[in-house]
Amino acid sequence: MLEDYSKAISCYEQGLKIVQKYKNHPEPAIQTSNHVAEFRHLLGLGIVYQKINQPQESIKFLNSARAIYQGLKNNPFLSPI
């Protein structure tokens, strides 16, 4: 079971690296899409670390996800949820 969590962490980390590399794209819609993807990867990491009982790591990623979410709340390229 722990092996599955380590695979999940690896996938989220790889995706996060890719998204962060391109998150400041000059096209606003693509930039927004990248920020949403970054939020999802950070949220996923936070949840996985919570599941394996590593609260400090979980809090770090969840707080980062929350900061991105706050920035996305008023984004004109996102429809209301």
Sequence and secondary structure as in RCSB ss.txt:
>XXXX:A:sequence
MLEDYSKAISCYEQGLKIVQKYKNHPEPAIQTSNHVAEFRHLLGLGIVYQKINQPQESIKFLNSARAIYQGLKNN
PFLSPI
>XXXX:A:secstr
 HHHHHHHHHHHHHHHHHHHHHTT SSHHHHHHHHHHHHHHHHHHHHHHHHTT HHHHHHHHHHHHHHHHHHTT 
TTS   
